[in-house]
């Protein structure tokens, strides 16, 4: 029984293990990394010494030889939004299956912060990176090009010869939602969008809605197109502003479910019946969306599928497996109780 445990605050090296186990450094290395090349009694002694010393293998040191960290980074706009948390959970689980760890950073939808987060992840040691969207600062694009680190854009589908991407066509999805409402007879609309500056997904969703309406001869009054942060409070405030403008619209399209929650809550607070008086739609399909009253008509974002696909793509690139550069997932229209046919007052 060994009784020479080192303080966990002191870095333990293979030299320490070799001294305690009474073997060479080379033997320790083989015993820990290739135990089949060392007899079992010696390997057991080395493992016991390592455990007694609280030895933690250095991933960085190992990467000097293998040139790999067995880690993937992910830069997310936020980790407060459940849809991104859902994707991260799937991404991490799938990476773990192939022996990779996940390191996460968030930017609060700030493109300047994306470069800082990416640089930090690289300094910690990653083999590849998952990014959200395709819009980024030139210095970030240059950093990715200069380092040659494999990466994939998610939440967007742009099969135009650009970087690899895994995601959905945000503009087409919101176009589909607007068309659905138009087919229900709605002609008077408002839009509560996420802030489109530095957010290509929000910009394309807004563009898709406006294009569908314009093609059917419907124009939205400028004061009824509101951009706001993705919070329930901002959704309520935006809906309150729209309702204060006089005759309310018959349909309100929101850039994500969080904004739609706020819009619904404000209407309920003012005694407005949904969907008899106003139809409200979202985008994402959070779990809560199907349980609230009325349940929310929305677009389902395949977050789990994107997370899994991103992991499989990057591991495939790192391990020289065949991969598809561009993968599109369907953004399904989920029809529920918050949207109904237009009813004239």
C-alpha positions in Angstrom: 0.0 0.0 0.0 1.5 3.3 -1.1 1.2 6.3 1.3 2.9 9.1 -0.5 -0.1 11.0 -1.8 0.9 14.4 -3.3 -1.2 17.5 -2.7 -3.7 17.9 -5.5 -2.5 21.4 -6.0 1.0 20.2 -7.1 1.3 19.0 -10.7 2.2 15.3 -10.8 4.3 14.1 -13.7 5.3 10.7 -15.0 8.6 11.2 -13.4 6.9 11.2 -10.0 5.0 8.0 -10.9 8.2 6.4 -12.1 10.0 7.2 -8.8 7.2 5.8 -6.6 6.6 2.7 -8.8 10.4 2.0 -9.1 10.3 1.9 -12.9 11.5 4.0 -15.8 9.6 7.0 -17.3 9.3 5.0 -20.5 7.7 2.1 -18.7 5.2 4.5 -17.0 4.3 5.9 -20.4 3.8 2.4 -21.9 1.8 1.2 -18.9 -0.6 4.2 -19.0 -1.0 4.5 -22.8 -0.2 1.0 -24.1 -0.7 -1.4 -21.2 -0.4 -4.4 -23.5 3.3 -3.7 -23.9 4.0 -4.0 -20.1 3.6 -7.1 -18.0 0.5 -7.0 -15.8 2.3 -6.8 -12.5 4.3 -3.8 -13.5 1.3 -2.1 -15.1 -0.7 -2.6 -11.9 2.1 -1.1 -9.9 2.2 1.9 -12.2 -1.6 2.4 -12.0 -1.5 2.2 -8.2 1.2 4.8 -8.1 -0.7 7.1 -10.4 -3.9 6.7 -8.4 -2.0 7.3 -5.1 -0.5 10.5 -6.5 -3.8 11.8 -7.9 -2.2 11.8 -11.3 -4.3 13.5 -14.1 -3.0 12.9 -17.6 -2.2 16.1 -19.5 -4.2 16.4 -22.7 -2.0 19.2 -23.8 1.1 17.2 -23.4 -0.4 14.3 -25.2 -1.3 16.6 -28.1 2.3 17.5 -28.6 2.8 14.0 -29.9 -0.6 13.2 -31.5 -1.3 16.8 -32.7 -4.8 16.2 -31.4 -6.6 17.4 -28.3 -9.7 15.1 -28.8 -11.8 18.2 -28.2 -14.3 20.2 -30.2 -15.3 23.8 -29.5 -18.7 25.4 -29.9 -19.4 29.1 -30.1 -23.1 29.8 -29.4 -24.9 33.1 -29.5 -26.3 32.3 -26.0 -26.7 29.3 -23.7 -29.8 30.8 -22.1 -32.0 29.9 -25.0 -33.3 26.3 -24.6 -33.0 25.6 -28.3 -29.2 26.1 -28.2 -28.9 24.1 -25.0 -30.8 21.2 -26.7 -28.4 21.3 -29.6 -25.3 21.4 -27.3 -26.6 18.4 -25.3 -26.9 16.4 -28.5 -23.6 17.6 -29.8 -21.8 16.6 -26.7 -23.4 13.2 -26.4 -22.5 12.3 -30.0 -18.9 13.6 -29.6 -18.4 11.6 -26.4 -19.3 8.4 -28.4 -16.2 9.0 -30.5 -14.0 10.0 -27.5 -14.1 13.7 -28.0 -14.9 16.4 -25.4 -16.9 19.6 -25.9 -15.8 23.1 -24.9 -18.4 25.8 -25.1 -18.3 29.6 -25.3 -21.1 32.1 -25.9 -21.2 35.6 -27.5 -24.5 37.2 -26.5 -25.1 37.7 -30.2 -22.0 39.9 -30.5 -19.9 39.2 -33.6 -16.9 40.9 -32.1 -17.1 38.6 -29.1 -17.2 35.6 -31.4 -13.5 36.2 -32.4 -12.5 36.5 -28.7 -14.4 33.3 -27.8 -12.9 31.4 -30.8 -9.3 32.5 -29.9 -9.8 31.4 -26.3 -11.1 28.0 -27.3 -8.1 27.5 -29.6 -5.7 28.5 -26.8 -7.3 25.9 -24.6 -6.9 23.2 -27.3 -9.5 22.1 -29.8 -9.4 20.1 -33.0 -12.5 21.6 -34.7 -15.2 24.2 -34.1 -19.0 24.5 -34.4 -20.3 28.0 -35.2 -23.8 29.4 -35.5 -24.8 31.3 -38.6 -22.6 32.4 -41.5 -22.2 36.1 -40.8 -19.0 37.0 -39.0 -16.3 39.6 -38.9 -13.5 39.5 -41.4 -10.8 38.9 -38.8 -12.7 35.8 -37.6 -12.9 34.4 -41.1 -9.2 35.1 -41.5 -8.4 33.4 -38.3 -10.3 30.3 -39.4 -8.5 30.4 -42.8 -5.1 30.9 -41.3 -5.3 28.2 -38.7 -7.0 25.7 -41.1 -9.1 24.4 -38.2 -12.1 22.4 -39.4 -15.4 24.1 -38.7 -19.0 23.9 -39.7 -21.8 26.6 -39.7 -25.0 25.5 -38.1 -28.6 26.9 -38.1 -28.1 27.9 -41.7 -28.3 26.1 -45.1 -26.2 27.8 -47.8 -25.1 25.2 -50.4 -23.3 27.8 -52.5 -19.8 26.6 -52.5 -19.0 28.4 -49.2 -18.1 26.9 -45.8 -19.7 23.6 -44.7 -23.1 24.1 -43.2 -25.7 22.1 -41.3 -29.1 23.6 -40.8 -32.3 25.0 -42.2 -33.4 27.6 -44.7 -34.7 30.3 -42.3 -36.1 32.5 -45.0 -38.1 29.7 -46.6 -39.4 28.5 -43.2 -40.8 31.9 -42.3 -42.1 32.3 -45.9 -44.1 29.1 -45.3 -45.5 30.4 -42.0 -46.6 33.7 -43.6 -48.2 31.7 -46.5 -50.1 29.6 -44.0 -51.6 32.7 -42.4 -52.4 34.3 -45.7 -54.2 31.1 -46.7 -56.3 31.4 -43.5 -57.5 34.8 -44.8 -55.3 37.2 -42.8 -54.3 40.4 -44.5 -53.4 42.7 -41.6 -50.1 41.7 -40.1 -47.4 42.7 -37.5 -44.0 41.2 -37.1 -42.0 41.0 -33.9 -38.5 40.0 -35.0 -35.2 39.4 -33.3 -32.6 42.1 -33.7 -31.4 41.5 -37.3 -28.0 43.3 -37.0 -25.3 40.7 -36.6 -27.9 37.9 -36.8 -28.4 36.4 -40.2 -31.0 33.9 -39.0 -33.2 36.7 -37.6 -32.7 38.8 -40.8 -33.7 35.9 -43.1 -36.8 35.0 -41.1 -37.9 38.6 -41.2 -37.1 38.8 -45.0 -39.1 35.5 -45.6 -42.2 36.8 -43.9 -42.1 40.2 -45.7 -41.5 38.5 -49.1 -44.4 36.2 -48.8 -46.7 39.0 -47.8 -45.5 41.3 -50.6 -46.0 38.6 -53.2 -49.7 38.4 -52.1 -50.1 42.2 -52.3 -49.9 42.7 -48.5 -47.8 45.5 -47.1 -47.0 45.8 -43.4 -47.0 49.2 -41.8 -43.4 50.1 -40.8 -44.4 50.7 -37.2 -45.7 47.2 -37.0 -42.4 45.6 -37.8 -40.5 45.7 -34.5 -37.0 44.3 -33.8 -36.2 43.4 -30.2 -34.0 41.1 -28.1 -35.1 37.5 -27.6 -36.8 37.8 -24.2 -40.4 37.3 -23.0 -40.4 40.8 -21.6 -39.4 42.3 -24.9 -42.1 40.2 -26.6 -44.7 41.6 -24.2 -43.5 45.2 -24.6 -43.5 44.9 -28.4 -47.0 43.5 -28.4 -48.2 46.3 -26.1 -46.7 48.8 -28.6 -48.6 47.2 -31.5 -51.9 47.1 -29.6 -51.5 50.8 -28.7 -51.4 51.8 -32.4 -55.1 51.6 -33.0 -56.9 48.9 -34.8 -54.9 45.8 -34.0 -53.6 43.4 -36.7 -55.3 40.0 -37.1 -52.0 38.1 -37.1 -48.6 38.6 -35.5 -45.6 36.6 -36.6 -42.7 36.3 -34.1 -39.1 35.6 -34.8 -38.9 32.9 -32.1 -41.1 31.2 -29.5 -39.7 33.4 -26.7 -41.1 36.5 -28.3 -44.3 34.7 -29.1 -44.7 33.8 -25.4 -44.5 37.4 -24.5 -46.9 38.4 -27.2 -49.5 35.8 -26.0 -49.1 36.8 -22.4 -49.7 40.5 -23.2 -52.8 39.7 -25.2 -54.1 37.5 -22.4 -53.4 40.3 -19.9 -55.5 42.7 -22.0 -58.4 40.3 -22.4 -57.7 39.6 -26.1 -58.8 36.2 -27.3 -56.3 34.1 -29.2 -56.9 33.1 -32.0 -60.4 34.6 -32.4 -59.2 38.2 -32.3 -55.5 37.8 -33.0 -53.4 34.9 -34.3 -49.9 34.6 -33.0 -47.1 32.4 -34.3 -43.5 31.6 -33.2 -40.4 29.9 -34.5 -38.3 27.1 -32.7 -40.9 24.8 -31.1 -39.8 24.8 -27.5 -41.3 22.2 -25.2 -43.4 24.8 -23.5 -44.9 25.7 -26.9 -47.1 22.6 -27.0 -48.3 22.9 -23.4 -49.2 26.6 -23.0 -52.8 27.7 -23.5 -53.4 28.2 -26.3 -50.7 26.0 -27.7 -48.3 27.8 -30.1 -48.3 27.5 -33.8 -44.6 27.6 -34.7 -41.8 26.3 -36.9 -39.9 23.3 -35.5 -36.1 23.9 -35.5 -34.4 20.4 -35.5 -31.8 21.3 -32.8 -31.1 17.8 -31.7 -30.6 16.6 -35.3 -28.3 19.6 -36.0 -26.1 18.8 -33.0 -25.7 15.2 -33.9 -25.0 16.0 -37.5 -22.4 18.7 -36.6 -20.6 16.2 -34.3 -20.6 13.5 -37.0 -19.4 15.9 -39.7 -16.4 17.2 -37.6 -15.3 13.8 -36.3 -15.6 12.6 -39.9 -13.3 15.3 -41.1 -10.8 14.8 -38.3 -10.7 11.0 -38.9 -10.7 11.2 -42.7 -14.2 9.7 -43.2 -16.4 10.7 -46.1 -18.6 13.6 -45.2 -21.3 15.8 -46.8 -20.4 19.5 -46.9 -24.0 20.7 -46.9 -26.8 19.2 -44.9 -30.3 20.6 -44.9 -33.0 19.8 -42.3 -36.7 20.4 -42.8 -38.1 23.2 -40.7 -41.6 21.8 -40.1 -44.7 24.0 -39.7 -46.4 22.9 -36.5 -50.0 23.9 -36.5 -51.6 24.4 -33.0 -54.2 26.6 -31.3 -52.7 30.1 -31.4 -53.4 30.7 -35.0 -56.8 30.4 -36.7 -58.8 31.6 -39.7 -59.4 35.4 -40.0 -62.6 36.5 -38.4 -63.9 40.0 -39.3 -64.9 42.0 -36.2 
